Amino acid sequence: MTAAAKQHLIDPEICIRCHTCEMTCPVGAIEHDDNNVVVRAEDCDFCMACIPVCPTGSIDNWRVVVEPYTLEEQYSWSELPEQADLGSGGAETAIEALDETVAALLAEAHAGAGGKAKAPASAAKPTVNMYPVSKPAKARVQGNYPLTKDPDHDVRHIILDLGSQPFPVLEGQSVGIIAPGTDANGRPHLPRLYSISSPRDGERPNFNNLSLTVKREKEGVCSNYVCDLKAGDEVAITGPFGSTFLMPDDGEARLLLICTGTGSAPMRAFTMRRQRTVYGKSGNDRPDSGRPGGMTMFFGARTPDSLPYFGPLKKVPADLLDQHLVYSRLEGGKKEYVQDRLMAEQDKVAGLIGDRRTHVYICGLRGMEEGVERAFANIAESTGRSWAEIRDIMREEGRYHVETY
């Protein structure tokens, strides 16, 4: 019987080319070209170090194969191949009988390929990887503004001018910033990914610019570089990236936004898009779709001083955005996290997740994801429904989106 093996693969449709897996892999089994990030089958030892650091889940894909897919094949993909039928058959390489070990491998492979993220059906088609690492776009810094008053949480709003270069983006996409210099091994720094915090028509409408929300990390080469940029500085950027964490182009869709820290970047873009279109008073882009669906946001931070966009958020009309600002280190206050507020507002949340117009977006530190999932499970159970079933339906319909890091 021909032997079967499990092969670790990366989904090119979902991968946002942040290269975190490549930088994390302890055996150097992950590499990239200008098209895809791939895994060398002969080097991968299934240590799983890359799984928890991937913000999109694109790294958590597996196929059972007789002959491993080559690097050339992986580099050519625009989507993952389906799991091949390895049952008995006439092909010389077919497995004559599926023993228990192979059956278990196949079950695991199919589980890894399940729950695939999808873009909303009404979302605009995104442009992806227009500017790869080898040919980055050049942008000029228009402004660098502090967003927080907490010295331990220095978060910046960076506005980049693309000049005459075409750089089409959608809300929910990201760009890569390439820090100058080389790493400890003398190689050029890989791009670090940052979510775009402005809508598709720019920080300033109809100007070819975009904004980023960047937190300074103590040992972060790229974050310190970006946070120290000055007006007029030139920056090399790659992208745009992301084809699923997109907002629906449907004014009646309801958006449930859950974020912490710089995970607020795409939520700001969503809010500004809605404000300029569905809620705007002018513009040809406004949908003719009756009553807007509305947006509800649960935004977690340590304190108001460490919450990005705290001041601007206070100016957003309540009929545009139902805000729940949650603080875990408020002096003299009760420690609260976003999952706690979700439970406190469970009737409202139950109504949202039970509505087929609702799209859920979760973005921020990975530690929040488990608590949010647990809150959703409890809320769904209180209505006599299974959260796993609701979530699977939402994901299949392109209404459930998670990017955590």
Phi, psi and omega in degrees: 000134178291134183285144175251155179218154176271133179241134179274126182228159179246131181283112184290341179287325185263331183303134179253016172054044177276345176065014178296321179296319181297319180286338183270329187303118184287345182248006177065034184274354184250136180216179182210160165234198181285354183253308188223162169255131190226166180242128175281114185300323184288342182256336184292126179250016176058038179287341176072012181297333183279342187295307185290341184272348181285124184284344186246347185084004181295336183282342187267064180226143188217148172223144172268126187227157171271316174240126181300145173296136181282165176299321180299319178295314181297321180295335184273349187286144165252347173208160180288144173288154176291158174297124181291151176283114182255019178285182181295147182180187186273343183295142183298330183267003182291149175277125188290329180209135180275105177279179185297324182294313180294320179299320178295320177298317179296318179299318180293321179296316179294325178295321179293333181271354183277171177063034185291134179292144178227149175285154174303146183300328184267359183294148175293154180285124183278152168268132185232136173058040179292327179238100181280178182301323183285340181222067182290156172282159177247127180236154176252139179285121175272328182193153178222109189237132177291139181252344185232160179249007181266115182298337179274354180223076180277105181245134185241147172256112185251126177252126183244132178261123181272356179063232182265001181284130174292130179211071183290130180228161172235157176301135181097349177275173182228164172230156176260138175250129180258112177288143179291161178094193183230164180274189184296339179263008178080012179262150177303144179297139172286155178296146169253138189268138177225135179289142177283131183252010177243158179283176188298334180267012171099163175302316170253123187307133174067021169247146186279071180220168176210164180235155179232155175242112190234129176260132178288123175258139188306316181253013184278112181299311184285319182296321177293321177300312183292316182294340179263002180297149179240157179306132181098342179295146178264139184230137175269124182232147178244165177116205356288164182231155176107124182231005181234326182279064186240154180269150178289141172271062184216109184297341180268354177293140177262134182248124173253109186253126181231121187210162170224148174052228181286357171295353177284346185304304180295331180293324175296318179298317178300314183298315180294323177298312179297320182296325183275344184244282185300318184262355183290162181260354181206172177112141182285349186273356186289127179293147176261067191234029175071212187291131178296152181283334178090161180229140176233129183235133171247113190237117183254142176205172178290310182214168174301328181290339180255009180264113181300141177066026181302312180298306179301326180298326181294343181264355180282126182302143182296331180283350173268316187218116174277107189260139172230097181268124191238133185237134182260349183225036182284123184300126180077002181249168179283137177293125184220140177241168185301324181294330176294317180290326175302317179292322179295331180251037190296328179296316179295315182293320178300320178296323180290309184288345177270357182262125183290355175270351187277135173244129182256134177230125180237125183212132179152203181295141185301331182299338182283336191297316182297317180295320179294317178299319180295320178296316178300319180298316180294319181293316179297319180298325180294341178259006178081020182238163178264125179295323180302319179291316179299314182297318181295321177294316180298317180296317180297328180269007179071034183240009180227122189222131179226129169223106179235160187214000000 
